[in-house]
Each structure stands twice: as C-alpha cells, then as structure tokens.
Amino acid sequence: MTEKLRKKLITALKLVVSAALIYFIFTKIDLKDVLETLKKSNPIFLFLALVFFVLSKIIAAFRLNAYFHQIGAKVSHQSNLKLYLLGMFYNLFLPGGIGGDAYKGYVVQKAFQPGTKKVVSSLLLDRLSGMLLLFIYACFLGTLSKNPFFDGFDWLLILAIPLSLMAFWFMNKLFFTTTLPVFWKSFGYSALVQLAQLVCVIFILKALSISLDAIEYLFVFLVSSIVSVIPLTIGGIGSREVTFLYGAEWLGLDASTSIGISFTFFLITALTSLVGIVYHFKKPELESVA
C-alpha cells in the first residue's frame, strides 16, 4: 500500500466515524430542540465568545513559537501566527491533504533545519501541554461542582492536579531535555490558552441564556476538548458532540442544550480556521528574528 493510498483510507475512515457519530447523536436528541436553542442566541455574547477564542489561538501560537525558538528555529511571531492559522485551516477543511501540524513541521524544518526529531518533539509537547491544562482545569472544576456525580471524588481530583504536573515535568526532563528550559513558559501559555477558551464557553452559555449548571457544562467542555484531540474524526467533529451528549446524561444536564453549546463552539472554530485560507493561496514566508 502506497503512502498516498494509506492517507486516503485513513481520511475516509475518519469521515465515516464522524458521520456515524453525528447520526448517532441525532438519534438521541431532537434536532429541532437544538436549532431552537441556537436561534435564541445573543449575537453580542457570541461575538465576545469569538474574540476570546481568537485570543486563545494567538496565545497558543506564542506557546508553539517558544518551543520553536528553543530548538533554534527563530521564527518571527507574525509569520508563526500566519503559519498557525494555515495549520488550523488544513486540519479542519483539508482533511485529505497534509495535516496542519505536519505542514507546520515541514515548513519550519525546511526553513531553519533544527532537525526533524526536534521539530516533531516541539509539536508533540505543544499539544500535550495544552491537554495537561485541560485536565488540570477539569479537575479543579470538578472540585467546585455540587453535582452528585463528583461526590467522594474531591480528594482524588485535588491530588490529580500536582501529580499530573509532576508526571509531565519528569517526562520532559527524561525525554525532551532540549525544550525543558521553556517548560514553565509553555505551562503559563497553556494556562492562558485554556482560560481564554473557558471564557469563550462562558460567553456561549450567556449567548444561549444558560445560567444553571455552568460549572458542569464547562467541565464537560474541557473533557470533550481532550477527547477531540484523539485523531479518530475530522477536526474532532462528532467526538466532541458525543462527549457532550454523554456528559449531559451523567451529570443530569439538558442534552439539546449541551449539543447546542458544542455546535456553537465548532462554528466559532470553523469561522476562525477559515481565515487560514488566505495563506493557503499565498503561503507565508517564515521570517526570522535575532
């Protein structure tokens, strides 16, 4: 099997899984209820949600560039942001082509020659750093929730926060010594990235006039964000919604409202990612800084 055929088969499989999950979701809930929820949304709060999502991606681009600079790829922040947007576009809108992360790695390696292993490590750590903060914030929100689902788990959630941080630090120390000096900078960026996305979802809740169970909806969002990173679907489509669906069931939340939140967040993601099409037709040249 050729590499090209293998990629096409993987893409086809992801499309099938995404379609199957979306179909499954709408066998469990009424689409009309979801649409009614979305129709009542407040455009001002939706705009604020978009602003904070965009802010989260700008900070995420700075986080990735901290890794690039550490391995010797001194990419300017402006050209790195353009490359980041292009990567978002590729990940969501061109699933059959080269992936966004793979393209960023290829361009940086070609321009600066830091070494393929170092570039791949930077891209991997960038993702893992983000997932770490998703997990930490989820644990924190779990301790704040009064939902019976979390009864008896407070001590475990509190303990999981320092343990996960220490485990990630030791993993960096053992296997990624080159980028270890930017560990805490990356951690700080990740904290701001996920905080901005939580604020984004808070504005989505306000846009949909959701005032009850806000902590629980935020918790489900964080868990869904972790699940959506698993490369089983196209851009996390389907996997995030299924997580919201079952999260609503386990936490006693409204299923249609949960799916409405998920779809709104996806639309904001898609709108932001679409901006990257500009750099698909006019590829950004990577400028360096001293």
Secondary structure, DSSP 8 states (H G I E B T S, - for coil): --HHHHHHHHHHHHHHHHHHHHHHHHHHS-HHHHHHHHHT--HHHHHHHHHHHHHHHHHHHHHHHHHHHHTT--B-HHHHHHHHHHHHHHHHH-TTS--HHHHHHHHHHHHH---HHHHHHHHHHHHHHHHHHHHHHHHHHHHH---GGGTT-HHHHHHHHHHHHHHHHHHHHHH-GGGGGGHHHHHHHHHHHHHHHHHHHHHHHHHTT--SSHHHHHHHHHHHHHHHHSTTSSTTTTHHHHHHHHHHHHHT--HHHHHHHHHHHHHHHHHHHHTTHHHHHS-----B--
